[in-house]
Amino acid sequence: MTAGQVVDTPTASEFLGQVLELTSREELAGIAEEVAAKAAAMREIAGTDPAAMDVGALRALLGWVFCARRHVDKVLAVVDAGELARGIADLVDGTDRLAVRFDRFTDLVGGCPEVAADLPAELLHFLDPARYWLWSRWMWDPDTETGSLRLVTMDEVDLDGDTRGEVYLRVGRALAFVSETGHAAGFTSFAHRGSGQDVLYAEAFSTDVFLAAVYGVYMQTVLRMRLTQEFTNLVPPLPQLTRRLLGVHRPATSRHPADRKA
């Protein structure tokens, strides 16, 4: 399939217009840089040998992951720390097929269903963003067949698979087309601040930011249709919501790893 057959470019561009009514390209660029900083922090924690991480390092690493930060104790209660560290190393750099490694790690943390669906892809993407892509349920939920990726791709694009690992591969193929088409059409290209390698690195996360913002617009629209204005006013502004989805939102009272003193 060509990129035009995978990506619904007019719809994606329309979503970008709605996003830019609620925020700016500069704000989106800033979020991409924050996500890049998150990835750098996670890679520093994992080090060159993730299998050697101790409990403290695992807690710090999981503290960066949106789906896991509130469930760290449960994860470490159902999975031995050493086994978890070795599982992360195998997930990122194992010799088996990616889908097999993905499913194996999903099974490893299956005793904590709150994180099992999203944690493998979060770890893959942020520990090695040059090789792996993000997949969260807000991007594509195979159970409900909803998410921002479905909103900007053609209906004929098949995102299903026999296992979660196979779904991850299909999501990755679709994301590659979204990234390529978005760069050409301008809906994943933001005016990044600064210069040099930091900017180039942040651009790697622009597709994540675009899709998170699309989901934020979708969520706000659905809530306005279903709830009273009193409740819809409780929904965070789009930049804040986008940051929450990508795990980089830090309120003033945050205990986020980035805010802890060494």
N, C-alpha and C positions, 0 to 999 in steps of 0.2 A: 504494500500500500504506500502511496505517496503521502507526504505530510498533509496535503490538502484533504485527503480522504480520512485522515485520523482526527485532525483538529477542526473544530467548527470556528473558523477564524472570525466571521462576523459576530457570533455570539461572544467569543472571548474579548473582542474589541469593545463590544457593548458593555460587558462587565467592567472592563477597565475604565470606561467612561463613568460608570456608576461609582467605582472605587475612587476616582479622582474628584468626584463631587464631595467626598467625605474626607479626603486626605490629599497629599501631594506626592509627586514623584520623589521629591527630596526626602519626605518622611519615609516612604517605602525604601529608599536607598539606605537610610539610616537603620531601618529594621534589618535589612540584609546584612549590614555591617555588624549589628548586634548578634545575628545568627552566626556569622562567621567567627565572631569572638567566642561564642558558645562552643562551636566545633573545636576551635583551637584549645580552649580550656579542657574539653573532654579528652582530646588527644594527649595533652600534657599529663593528665591524671593517669590515663591508661599506659603511657610510656611505650617503649619499644617492645615490651613483653607483657601484654595484658594478663596473661596467665599468672603473673607474679603479683598481681594486685592483692593487697590485704583488705581486711574489713573496712578500714578507714577509707582507703582509696575507692572501694566499691560504693560506699555510702556517698562519697563526694561525686562519683561519676553518675550514680542514679539520681542524685539531687539535681542534676542538670536536665533530666528527662521529664518532660511534661506529664506523661502518664504514670511515672514511677515515683516522683518525689514525695507524694503523700503515702506511699505504700512500701517504703524502703524496708521498714521493720518486718513486714509480712513477707516480702521477697526473701530476705535473709533468714526468715524462720522456716520457709519451705524449701530453700535451696542452700546447701552448705556453701560457705564463702569461697572455699577453694574450688569447688565444683563450678560455681558461678563464674569465677575468674577464668577457669579453663574453658568453660562454655563460650564466654565472650571471645576469647582468643580463637577458638575453633570457628565461631560464627564469622569473624572478620577475615581470618587468614587460613582456614582449614583447606584440606586438599579435595574434599568431596565437592560435588556440584553445589552451586549456591542454593538452589531450592532445597536440597537435602539438608544442608547446614541450617538453613532458615527454619525448616520444620523441626529439626532436632532441638534447636534452641527454644522454639515455641513450646515443645513438649517439656523441656527442662524447667521452664517457669510456669507451666500450665497450672500448678497448684495455686497460683496467684492470678486468677482470670482478669483482675483489674488492669494488669499490665501486659499480659501475654499477647494480646492482639497487636499492640503498637510497639512494644519494646525492641523486638529484633531489628526492625527497619530503622528506628531511631538510632540505635547503636551503630548499625552499619553506615548510615548516612553521615552521622556526625563524627565518627571515628575515622572514616575514609571517604570524604565527599567526592573525591576524584573518581572513585570506582563504584560507589553505591548511591542509591537515591532514597528519598524519603517516601514512606507510605504510612499514613495515619488514617484512622476511620473517618475523619472529617474530609479527607481527600477521596477515599473510596471505601465504602462499607459494603462488602459483598452480601451481607445478610439483608440489608435494606435496599441495596442497589442505588445508593445515593452518595453524594459527595461532590466536591468542587471539580474533580477530574472528569466526572461524568458530565458536568454542566458545560464543559468547554471542548468535549470530544463528540464525534459523530455517534449516533445511536448504534451504528453497525459495529463499532469497535468493541471487541470481546475482552472484558477484563476479568472473566471468571477463570478458575482453574480447579483441578482436583484436590490440591492441597494449598495451604496458605503460601508455601514457598513458590508454587507455580503461579499463584495470583501475583506475588511480588514481582516475578519476572514480567508478567503481562503489564502490570502497572509501570514498570521501568521502561518498557518499550513505548508506551503511550506518553510517558513523561518526556522521553527523548524528543518525540515529535512536538510536544507542547513547547519545550525549551527552544528547539530550532525554529519553529514557526513564530514563537513569541519574540525571539530576537529579531527576526526579519520584519515582523509586523509592528514591533515596538511595544507589545503589551507585557513583555518581561524585561525590558531595558529601562533602567532607572538612572537618574543623574547622580552618580555616586560622588560623595564628597572625598576629598583627598586625592592621592595619586599613587601610582606604582602598584606593587604587588598586593597591598591591602585592598585596593579597589578591585583588582582582577579577582581576588579571592572572594570578595563580597558578591560579585556578579554571579558566582557559581550558585548562590542561594536565591537569586532573583525569582526563579520559577517557584520555589517554596513560598516566597512572600506573596507573589501574585495569586497563587492558588489559595493560600490562607485568607487573603483579602477577599477573594471571590466568595469563599465560604462564609466570611463575615457578612458580606452584603446579602447573600442568600438567607442566612439565619435571621438577620434583621428584618428582611422582607416577610419571611414566614411568620415571625413573631408579631409583626404589625397586623397581619391578616387574622391571627388567631387570638391575640390577647388585647386587653385594653391598653390605652396609652400609659396608664399608671405603671403597668408592668413592663412595657417596652422601653420606658425611660430608664429602667434598671439595667438594660443591656449596655455594656461599655462602648465608648466610641470606637470606630473601626480601627484606628491605629493600635489602641490598647487591646482590642479583641484579637487582632492579628498577632500581636506579641504573645498573648496568652496561648494561642494555638501552636505557636512555634517555640514555646517554652522560654521566652526571654523577658517576660513581664516581671518587673521587680517593684512591688509597692514599697512605700516608705518604711514599713515595718518588716521588710523582707528578711528571711533567713536563707536566702538564695546563696549557693556556694560562692558566687561572684562577690557577695557583700561581706564574706567572712574574712577576718584578718588572719594572716599567716601566723 
